[in-house]
């Protein structure tokens, strides 16, 4: 299984979405706030773990 860990932060929250910027290259991800922990706030630092599972 392949893995990658990304660091990011919540730039702002607007219209029910957290605007997340990746530390590595500043790429933006808009993620529904309802899919994040209820404690999420602007400026929060996130660790995003990405896993690719083998599909057979």
C-alpha positions in Angstrom: 0.0 0.0 0.0 1.4 3.4 -1.0 1.2 6.3 1.6 1.7 10.1 1.6 1.3 12.6 4.4 0.5 16.2 3.5 0.5 19.2 5.8 -2.1 21.9 5.3 -3.9 24.7 7.0 -7.4 26.1 7.0 -7.2 29.5 5.3 -10.8 30.4 5.8 -14.3 29.0 6.1 -17.0 30.2 3.7 -20.4 29.0 2.5 -20.1 25.7 4.4 -16.6 24.9 3.0 -13.2 25.0 4.6 -10.7 26.5 2.2 -7.6 24.3 2.8 -4.1 25.2 1.5 -1.4 22.6 1.1 1.9 23.5 2.7 3.9 21.9 0.0 2.7 24.0 -3.0 -0.2 26.2 -1.8 -2.7 24.2 -3.8 -6.3 24.8 -2.6 -8.8 22.2 -1.6 -12.4 23.2 -0.8 -13.8 20.6 1.7 -17.3 20.5 3.3 -17.1 21.7 6.9 -19.5 18.9 7.9 -16.9 16.3 6.9 -14.3 17.8 9.3 -14.1 17.7 13.1 -16.5 20.0 14.7 -13.6 22.0 16.3 -12.3 23.1 13.0 -11.4 26.9 12.9 -9.6 29.2 10.5 -5.8 28.8 11.0 -6.0 25.2 12.1 -3.1 23.1 10.9 -4.1 19.7 9.4 -2.3 16.5 8.6 -3.8 14.7 5.7 -2.8 11.0 5.2 -3.4 9.6 1.8 -3.4 5.8 1.3 -3.8 3.8 -1.9 -5.1 0.3 -1.2 -4.4 -2.5 -3.6 -7.5 -3.5 -5.4 -7.7 -6.9 -6.9 
